[in-house]
C-alpha cells in the first residue's frame, strides 16, 4: 500500500498540539509540534483524550517504546509544553524502562527541536512552568553531549536548535543549529526528499524596534512545512505553524517577504496564539472602542492558497470581548479564507454526531493538497484539495545564560 502523509490537529482547548505523519523512505516519520496534555483530558467526557489519541497514532520501535522522530517546541508556555514531564521520557536512552501498574509507556523522543533564544526571553519577565523546566533540563543534557563529543549522538540524545543564542553562546555548537532563512529537509538525521521546511522565526533581538515586543514572549519558532506526496520532491502541501507569534513578529516578517509573498503561502494555517486579537493588532480588543487591525501583519497572514483552511486551536469562539480566542480575530481570518474559497475552523467545534468531546482533525497530504479526513458535524465538508481542483478546472474551462539551553 502506498504510504500517505497526514497532519493531525489534536483539540486541547486553548493550547497547541499538532502531529505530522510524514511518509518518506518507505516509512513514516512522526513529528509533534507542541503539546498540551491536561490531566483532565483523561477524566472528563467533554474533553478529547489526546493522550490516548496520540498513542493510537504513534508506532513502537523495536524495543517496544512509543516514539517520536522529533518533538518541536515553539515556545515554553504551559499550553504548548504541558504534560512533557509525565508522559514523555527524559534521560539516557539506556535507562528507559516500561511503565508499571498498567500505565502507558512514556513516549521516547528521538530528536528535540527548540530555541534557546525563546527560552531566554521567557525567563526575563516570566517564570517557567514545571514542564518547561524539565524540558529545558533535557535539552541542556542533549546539548552538552554534543558539545563534548562534537558529533550527533544516538537516538534519544539528539537535539537541533532553531536560531542562535545571544552573545555567541552557541558559536561552538553550530553543527546542530538551524538558522532563520535556512531550509530543513532532515528529520532525526534522515533526509526526506518530500520535505522542505522554511524557518521564519524566532526573530533576533535586533529585528524588534523595542524591548517591549520581546518581553511579550511572542517571538516563537515559526516554521512553514512544505510536504510532497511520498516519492515526490515538489511540495503540494504547505502548513504554517507559528506558536504565539505576535503582531510585531508578523509585521517584521511581511517587510522581509513582501517582495516574494509566495514564501508565506499556505494550505493550512494554525491561527497563532489560539486566534488571539494580538496577532493582528496592537490595540486591546476589550479596552478600545475601535481596535485597529495591523494591515501589515494581516498581509503576512493572508497568503492563503486556493481552498486554504485556517484552524483555531482554542476553546469555542464566542461573540464577546474574550481574548484568546477572540471573535474579532475570527472575523479577520474568515475574511482571509473567504477570498481564497477556503474555510475557518475551530477545533472545539470539531464534534462528530453523537459525541460530547471534540475529535482529532485529520488532513491527508496529497498531490492535490490537503484533503480533510475527519468525519464531523462541521460545515467544512469539502476539502481544500477539492476546492483547489475545482478552481483550477474553472480557470481551464473558462480561461543571561541562566535559562537558555545552548
C-alpha positions as CSV (number, residue, x, y, z in Angstrom):
1,X,0.0,0.0,0.0
2,X,1.3,3.5,-0.9
3,X,2.1,5.5,2.2
4,X,0.3,8.8,2.6
5,X,1.4,11.7,4.8
6,X,-1.2,13.2,7.2
7,X,-1.4,16.0,9.7
8,X,-3.5,15.7,12.9
9,X,-4.7,18.7,14.9
10,X,-5.5,17.5,18.5
11,X,-8.1,19.5,20.3
12,X,-6.7,20.7,23.6
13,X,-8.7,23.9,24.4
14,X,-6.6,27.0,24.4
15,X,-3.3,25.3,23.5
16,X,-1.5,23.7,20.6
17,X,-0.8,20.1,19.7
18,X,-0.1,19.1,16.1
19,X,1.2,15.7,14.9
20,X,2.8,15.4,11.4
21,X,3.0,11.9,10.0
22,X,5.3,12.2,7.0
23,X,5.7,9.4,4.5
24,X,9.3,9.1,3.2
25,X,11.9,6.4,2.6
26,X,9.1,3.8,2.7
27,X,8.3,4.6,6.3
28,X,6.6,7.2,8.4
29,X,8.3,10.0,10.4
30,X,6.4,11.3,13.4
31,X,6.8,14.9,14.4
32,X,4.9,16.5,17.2
33,X,4.8,20.3,17.3
34,X,3.9,21.5,20.8
35,X,1.6,19.7,23.3
36,X,-0.9,20.4,26.0
37,X,-1.9,17.2,27.7
38,X,-4.1,18.1,30.6
39,X,-4.8,15.6,33.4
40,X,-8.5,16.4,33.0
41,X,-8.5,15.2,29.4
42,X,-8.2,11.6,30.6
43,X,-11.0,12.1,33.1
44,X,-13.7,14.3,31.6
45,X,-16.1,13.2,28.9
46,X,-16.4,16.6,27.3
47,X,-12.6,16.7,26.6
48,X,-10.8,14.8,23.9
49,X,-8.4,12.2,25.5
50,X,-5.4,13.4,23.5
51,X,-3.0,11.2,25.3
52,X,-4.9,8.1,24.1
53,X,-5.2,9.6,20.6
54,X,-1.5,10.3,20.4
55,X,-0.6,6.8,21.5
56,X,-3.0,5.3,19.0
57,X,-1.4,7.3,16.2
58,X,2.2,6.5,17.0
59,X,4.2,3.4,16.3
60,X,6.5,1.5,18.6
61,X,10.2,0.9,17.9
62,X,12.0,-2.5,18.1
63,X,12.3,-2.1,21.9
64,X,8.6,-1.6,22.3
65,X,8.7,2.1,23.0
66,X,6.2,4.5,21.5
67,X,8.3,7.1,19.8
68,X,8.5,10.5,18.0
69,X,11.2,11.1,15.4
70,X,11.1,14.8,16.5
71,X,9.4,16.9,19.1
72,X,9.3,20.6,18.2
73,X,8.6,23.3,20.8
74,X,7.7,26.7,19.5
75,X,8.0,28.3,23.0
76,X,7.8,27.2,26.6
77,X,4.3,28.4,27.7
78,X,2.4,25.7,29.6
79,X,-0.3,25.5,26.9
80,X,2.5,24.4,24.5
81,X,4.5,22.1,26.7
82,X,2.0,20.8,29.3
83,X,2.4,17.0,30.0
84,X,6.0,16.7,28.9
85,X,7.4,15.6,32.3
86,X,4.7,13.0,33.0
87,X,4.1,11.5,29.6
88,X,7.5,11.8,27.7
89,X,10.8,10.1,28.6
90,X,13.7,12.2,29.7
91,X,17.3,11.0,30.3
92,X,19.7,8.5,28.8
93,X,18.1,6.1,26.3
94,X,19.7,3.2,28.0
95,X,17.8,3.9,31.2
96,X,14.3,3.7,29.6
97,X,12.0,1.3,31.4
98,X,8.5,0.2,30.6
99,X,5.6,1.7,32.6
100,X,4.2,-0.2,35.6
101,X,0.7,-0.7,37.0
102,X,-1.0,-0.7,33.7
103,X,0.0,3.0,32.8
104,X,1.1,4.0,29.4
105,X,4.7,3.9,28.5
106,X,6.4,7.2,28.2
107,X,6.9,8.5,24.7
108,X,10.5,8.2,23.5
109,X,11.7,11.4,21.8
110,X,14.5,10.6,19.3
111,X,15.3,14.3,18.5
112,X,14.3,17.6,20.1
113,X,13.9,20.9,18.2
114,X,13.9,24.0,20.4
115,X,15.1,27.6,20.6
116,X,17.4,28.7,23.4
117,X,16.6,32.3,22.4
118,X,12.9,32.0,23.1
119,X,13.6,30.3,26.4
120,X,15.8,33.1,27.4
121,X,13.2,35.7,26.6
122,X,10.7,33.8,28.6
123,X,12.9,33.9,31.7
124,X,13.3,37.7,31.7
125,X,9.8,38.6,32.8
126,X,8.0,35.3,33.4
127,X,8.9,32.1,35.3
128,X,8.9,28.8,33.5
129,X,6.3,26.2,34.3
130,X,7.5,22.9,35.7
131,X,7.1,21.1,32.3
132,X,9.2,23.8,30.7
133,X,11.9,23.5,33.3
134,X,12.1,19.7,32.8
135,X,12.1,20.2,29.0
136,X,15.0,22.7,29.4
137,X,16.9,20.3,31.5
138,X,16.6,17.6,28.9
139,X,17.5,20.0,26.1
140,X,20.6,21.0,28.0
141,X,21.6,17.4,28.6
142,X,21.5,16.7,24.9
143,X,23.3,19.9,24.0
144,X,26.1,19.1,26.4
145,X,26.5,15.6,24.9
146,X,27.0,17.2,21.5
147,X,29.3,19.9,23.0
148,X,31.5,17.2,24.5
149,X,31.7,14.9,21.5
150,X,31.2,17.3,18.6
151,X,29.1,14.5,17.0
152,X,25.4,13.7,16.6
153,X,24.6,11.2,19.3
154,X,22.3,8.2,19.4
155,X,18.5,8.5,19.0
156,X,17.2,9.9,22.3
157,X,20.3,12.1,22.7
158,X,19.8,14.3,19.7
159,X,18.8,17.9,19.6
160,X,18.5,20.7,17.0
161,X,18.5,24.3,18.0
162,X,16.3,26.7,16.0
163,X,18.2,30.0,15.9
164,X,21.4,31.1,17.5
165,X,21.6,32.1,21.2
166,X,22.8,35.6,22.2
167,X,26.4,36.6,22.9
168,X,27.9,33.7,20.9
169,X,26.6,31.1,23.4
170,X,26.0,28.7,20.6
171,X,29.0,29.6,18.4
172,X,30.8,26.3,19.4
173,X,27.9,24.1,18.5
174,X,26.7,25.5,15.2
175,X,26.7,22.0,13.8
176,X,23.3,21.5,15.5
177,X,21.9,25.0,14.9
178,X,19.3,25.7,12.2
179,X,19.2,29.5,11.4
180,X,16.2,31.5,10.2
181,X,16.4,31.7,6.4
182,X,17.6,28.1,6.0
183,X,15.5,25.2,4.7
184,X,15.3,22.0,6.6
185,X,14.9,18.6,4.8
186,X,16.1,16.3,7.6
187,X,14.3,14.7,10.5
188,X,16.3,12.7,13.1
189,X,19.3,12.6,10.8
190,X,17.3,11.2,7.8
191,X,17.0,13.2,4.7
192,X,13.4,13.4,3.4
193,X,13.2,14.4,-0.3
194,X,9.5,15.1,0.3
195,X,10.2,17.7,3.0
196,X,11.3,21.3,2.9
197,X,10.8,23.4,6.0
198,X,11.3,27.2,5.8
199,X,12.5,28.8,9.1
200,X,11.0,32.3,9.7
201,X,11.5,32.6,13.4
202,X,12.4,33.1,16.1
203,X,13.4,36.7,15.0
204,X,16.6,38.1,16.5
205,X,16.6,40.8,19.1
206,X,17.9,43.5,16.8
207,X,14.9,42.9,14.4
208,X,12.5,44.4,17.0
209,X,12.3,48.1,17.5
210,X,11.8,47.9,21.2
211,X,12.2,45.5,24.1
212,X,8.5,45.5,24.9
213,X,7.8,43.3,21.9
214,X,10.4,40.8,23.2
215,X,9.0,40.9,26.7
216,X,5.6,39.8,25.4
217,X,7.3,36.5,24.6
218,X,5.5,36.2,21.3
219,X,8.6,35.6,19.2
220,X,8.0,31.9,18.8
221,X,9.7,29.4,16.5
222,X,7.9,29.9,13.1
223,X,8.1,27.1,10.5
224,X,6.4,26.6,7.2
225,X,6.3,22.9,6.4
226,X,6.4,22.1,2.7
227,X,5.4,18.4,2.2
228,X,5.3,16.5,-1.1
229,X,3.5,13.2,-1.6
230,X,5.5,10.1,-0.9
231,X,8.2,9.6,-3.6
232,X,7.9,13.1,-5.0
233,X,10.1,16.2,-4.2
234,X,7.9,19.2,-5.1
235,X,5.7,20.2,-2.1
236,X,2.0,20.3,-2.8
237,X,1.1,20.9,0.9
238,X,2.1,23.9,2.9
239,X,1.5,24.1,6.6
240,X,2.3,27.2,8.6
241,X,2.8,26.7,12.4
242,X,3.9,29.7,14.4
243,X,3.1,29.2,18.1
244,X,2.2,32.5,19.7
245,X,3.9,34.8,17.2
246,X,2.6,38.3,17.8
247,X,1.6,41.3,15.6
248,X,5.1,42.7,15.9
249,X,6.6,39.5,14.5
250,X,4.2,39.3,11.6
251,X,4.9,43.0,10.7
252,X,8.6,42.2,10.5
253,X,8.1,39.1,8.5
254,X,5.9,40.9,6.0
255,X,8.6,43.5,5.4
256,X,11.0,40.7,4.7
257,X,8.8,38.8,2.3
258,X,6.5,41.4,0.7
259,X,8.6,41.2,-2.5
260,X,8.2,37.4,-2.6
261,X,4.9,36.7,-0.8
262,X,4.6,33.2,-2.1
263,X,7.2,32.2,0.5
264,X,4.4,32.8,3.1
265,X,1.7,30.9,1.2
266,X,-0.1,28.1,3.0
267,X,-2.8,25.5,2.7
268,X,-3.2,25.1,6.4
269,X,-2.5,27.8,9.0
270,X,-2.8,27.2,12.7
271,X,-4.1,30.7,13.8
272,X,-1.2,32.0,16.1
273,X,-1.8,32.3,19.8
274,X,-5.2,30.4,19.6
275,X,-6.9,33.0,17.5
276,X,-5.8,36.0,19.6
277,X,-6.5,39.5,18.6
278,X,-2.9,40.5,19.5
279,X,-1.7,38.5,16.5
280,X,-3.4,41.1,14.2
281,X,-3.4,44.3,16.2
282,X,-1.5,46.5,18.7
283,X,-4.8,47.6,20.3
284,X,-6.7,45.9,23.1
285,X,-9.9,44.4,21.8
286,X,-11.7,44.8,25.2
287,X,-10.4,48.2,26.1
288,X,-10.6,50.0,22.8
289,X,-13.8,51.4,21.2
290,X,-12.4,50.9,17.7
291,X,-9.4,48.5,17.8
292,X,-7.5,48.7,14.5
293,X,-6.1,45.8,12.6
294,X,-2.4,46.0,11.5
295,X,-2.7,45.7,7.8
296,X,0.9,44.8,7.6
297,X,0.6,41.8,9.9
298,X,-2.7,40.8,8.2
299,X,-0.9,40.7,4.8
300,X,1.7,38.3,6.2
301,X,-1.1,36.0,7.3
302,X,-3.2,36.5,4.2
303,X,-1.1,34.4,1.7
304,X,-3.7,31.6,1.6
305,X,-3.7,29.3,-1.3
306,X,-6.9,28.3,-3.0
307,X,-9.1,26.3,-0.6
308,X,-6.9,27.1,2.4
309,X,-8.0,26.3,5.9
310,X,-7.3,28.4,9.0
311,X,-7.6,26.4,12.2
312,X,-8.1,27.8,15.7
313,X,-6.7,25.5,18.3
314,X,-8.8,27.0,21.1
315,X,-11.9,27.0,23.2
316,X,-15.2,27.8,21.4
317,X,-15.1,31.3,19.9
318,X,-18.0,33.5,21.2
319,X,-19.2,36.9,20.2
320,X,-17.7,38.7,23.2
321,X,-14.5,40.5,24.3
322,X,-12.6,37.4,25.3
323,X,-9.0,37.0,24.0
324,X,-7.9,34.3,23.2
325,X,-9.8,33.1,21.4
326,X,-11.2,36.3,20.0
327,X,-14.3,36.9,17.9
328,X,-12.8,39.9,16.1
329,X,-9.7,37.8,15.1
330,X,-12.0,35.0,13.9
331,X,-13.8,37.5,11.6
332,X,-10.5,38.7,10.1
333,X,-9.4,35.1,9.4
334,X,-12.7,34.4,7.8
335,X,-12.2,37.3,5.5
336,X,-8.8,35.9,4.5
337,X,-10.0,32.4,3.7
338,X,-13.2,33.8,2.0
339,X,-11.1,35.4,-0.7
340,X,-9.3,32.1,-1.2
341,X,-12.5,30.0,-1.3
342,X,-11.3,28.4,1.9
343,X,-12.6,27.7,5.4
344,X,-12.1,28.7,9.0
345,X,-12.4,26.0,11.7
346,X,-12.3,25.9,15.5
347,X,-11.1,22.6,16.9
348,X,-13.6,22.9,19.8
349,X,-16.4,22.7,17.2
350,X,-15.0,19.6,15.6
351,X,-17.5,17.3,17.2
352,X,-18.9,14.2,15.5
353,X,-22.6,13.4,15.6
354,X,-23.5,11.8,18.9
355,X,-20.2,12.7,20.6
356,X,-19.7,15.0,23.5
357,X,-16.0,15.8,23.0
358,X,-14.1,17.3,20.1
359,X,-12.4,14.9,17.7
360,X,-9.0,14.9,16.2
361,X,-9.0,16.8,12.9
362,X,-7.0,15.0,10.2
363,X,-5.9,16.1,6.8
364,X,-4.3,13.8,4.3
365,X,-1.4,15.5,2.5
366,X,-1.8,14.5,-1.2
367,X,-0.6,15.5,-4.7
368,X,-3.7,17.7,-4.9
369,X,-3.1,19.4,-1.5
370,X,-4.7,18.6,1.9
371,X,-7.8,16.5,2.0
372,X,-10.0,16.5,5.1
373,X,-10.4,13.1,6.5
374,X,-12.2,13.6,9.8
375,X,-15.9,13.0,10.0
376,X,-17.6,15.7,12.0
377,X,-20.8,17.8,12.1
378,X,-18.8,20.8,10.9
379,X,-19.9,22.6,7.8
380,X,-16.5,22.0,6.3
381,X,-17.4,19.0,4.2
382,X,-15.3,20.0,1.2
383,X,-11.6,19.5,1.2
384,X,-9.2,22.3,0.3
385,X,-7.8,20.0,-2.4
386,X,-11.2,19.6,-4.0
387,X,-11.7,23.3,-3.9
388,X,-8.3,24.0,-5.5
389,X,-9.1,21.4,-8.2
390,X,-12.5,22.9,-8.8
391,X,-11.0,26.4,-9.0
392,X,-8.3,25.2,-11.4
393,X,-10.9,23.4,-13.5
394,X,-12.9,26.6,-13.7
395,X,-9.8,28.6,-14.9
396,X,-9.1,25.9,-17.5
397,X,-12.6,25.5,-18.7
398,X,-13.5,29.2,-18.9
399,X,-9.9,31.0,-19.1
400,X,21.8,35.9,30.5
401,X,22.9,32.2,30.4
402,X,20.6,31.2,33.2
403,X,17.9,29.6,31.1
404,X,19.0,29.2,27.5
405,X,19.9,25.6,26.8
406,X,22.6,26.4,24.3
